[in-house]
Amino acid sequence: MIPNQTQSKEKELEKKLTEIGAGRMEQEAKNLAKDLGLPYSDLKSAPIDIDALVLIDEATARRAQMAVIIKNGANLTITAVNPKNKETSKKLRELEQKGFKIGLLIVTYASLEKVLARYQTAKAPEIFEIGAMEVKVETLKEYEKQI
């Protein structure tokens, strides 16, 4: 075989193996969701609310393999790879103790990674609105020093 044809065949084989692995992980996630009586989502069309996402810091979200994707009042929609995971169940209990009602979606780790990548674009607000007045964080820190 010609080297370019060999490389092309190797890339094609690698792609197929990746697809098979992804399909297997997706089926495992669907089976877990069914066993737990929870919905499964591939998150392809799920909206992700950045304000909801930052309710849990990125390090905790990665450790617990979960992310908050929607916040509607005290209702949270949370994606999790496995709610039986020790870190996940601990964080879910903490959120419930804070008064949140939780709706869980089971996802694959690959789907969760796409959500967690959104932390790169999520920033803490730099301006707080107080009544009709906007105050920058730096200004608040200066006032705090003066006081």
C-alpha positions in Angstrom: 0.0 0.0 0.0 1.0 3.6 -0.6 1.8 5.5 2.6 -1.0 8.1 2.1 -3.5 5.2 1.6 -2.3 3.5 4.7 -2.6 6.7 6.7 -6.1 7.3 5.3 -7.2 3.7 6.3 -5.7 4.1 9.7 -7.6 7.4 10.3 -10.8 5.8 9.0 -10.3 2.8 11.4 -9.6 5.1 14.3 -12.7 7.1 13.6 -14.9 4.0 13.5 -13.4 2.7 16.8 -14.1 6.1 18.4 -17.7 5.9 17.2 -18.1 2.4 18.5 -16.7 3.5 21.9 -18.9 6.5 22.0 -21.9 4.4 21.1 -21.1 1.9 23.9 -20.7 4.7 26.5 -24.0 6.2 25.4 -25.8 2.9 25.7 -24.3 2.4 29.2 -25.6 5.9 30.2 -29.0 5.1 28.8 -29.1 1.8 30.8 -28.1 3.6 34.0 -30.8 6.2 33.4 -33.4 3.5 32.9 -32.2 1.6 36.1 -32.5 4.8 38.1 -35.8 5.9 36.6 -34.2 9.1 35.3 -34.1 10.7 31.8 -31.0 10.4 29.6 -29.9 13.3 27.4 -27.1 13.7 24.8 -27.4 17.4 25.4 -27.3 18.2 21.7 -30.3 20.5 21.8 -30.2 21.3 25.6 -29.8 25.0 26.4 -27.0 25.8 28.9 -27.6 28.8 31.1 -24.2 30.2 32.1 -25.6 31.8 35.2 -26.8 28.4 36.3 -23.5 26.8 35.3 -21.5 28.9 37.7 -23.6 27.9 40.7 -21.0 25.2 41.1 -17.4 26.1 40.6 -15.6 24.3 37.8 -13.3 22.2 40.0 -16.2 20.9 42.0 -18.2 20.2 38.8 -15.4 18.2 37.3 -14.7 16.3 40.5 -18.4 15.5 40.9 -18.9 14.9 37.2 -22.0 17.1 37.1 -23.1 20.5 36.0 -26.1 22.8 36.5 -27.5 23.7 33.1 -30.8 25.4 33.9 -31.9 27.5 36.9 -35.5 28.5 37.1 -36.2 30.0 40.6 -35.4 27.3 43.1 -35.6 24.6 40.4 -32.3 23.3 39.0 -31.7 21.0 36.0 -28.5 19.1 36.6 -26.6 16.8 34.3 -24.6 14.0 35.9 -22.6 11.0 34.7 -23.6 9.0 37.7 -25.7 10.4 40.7 -24.5 7.4 42.8 -20.9 8.8 42.6 -19.8 9.9 46.1 -18.9 13.5 45.1 -22.0 13.8 43.0 -24.4 12.7 45.7 -22.6 14.9 48.2 -23.0 18.0 46.0 -26.7 17.2 45.2 -27.4 16.9 49.0 -25.8 20.3 49.6 -27.9 21.9 46.9 -31.1 20.4 48.3 -30.2 21.6 51.8 -29.9 25.1 50.3 -33.6 24.7 49.2 -33.1 23.8 45.5 -35.3 21.3 43.8 -33.3 19.1 41.5 -34.2 17.6 38.2 -31.5 15.2 37.0 -30.4 14.2 33.5 -28.0 11.3 33.0 -25.3 12.1 30.4 -22.1 10.5 29.1 -18.8 11.9 30.2 -18.2 13.2 26.6 -21.5 15.2 26.8 -20.6 16.5 30.2 -17.2 17.6 28.9 -18.9 19.8 26.3 -20.9 21.5 29.1 -17.8 21.9 31.3 -15.9 23.5 28.4 -18.4 26.4 28.8 -16.7 27.4 32.0 -14.0 29.0 29.8 -16.5 31.6 28.6 -18.3 32.0 31.9 -17.2 34.9 34.0 -18.3 36.1 37.4 -20.2 39.4 37.0 -17.9 42.5 37.3 -20.8 44.9 37.9 -23.5 44.6 40.6 -26.7 46.5 40.1 -27.9 48.2 43.3 -31.2 49.9 42.7 -30.7 52.1 39.6 -27.0 52.4 40.2 -24.2 50.3 38.8 -21.1 49.7 40.9 -17.9 48.0 39.7 -16.2 45.4 41.9 -13.1 47.5 42.1 -15.1 50.5 43.3 -16.7 48.3 46.0 -13.3 47.1 47.1 -12.1 50.7 47.4 -15.1 51.7 49.5 -14.4 48.6 51.7 -10.8 49.8 52.3 -12.0 53.3 53.2 -14.6 51.9 55.7 
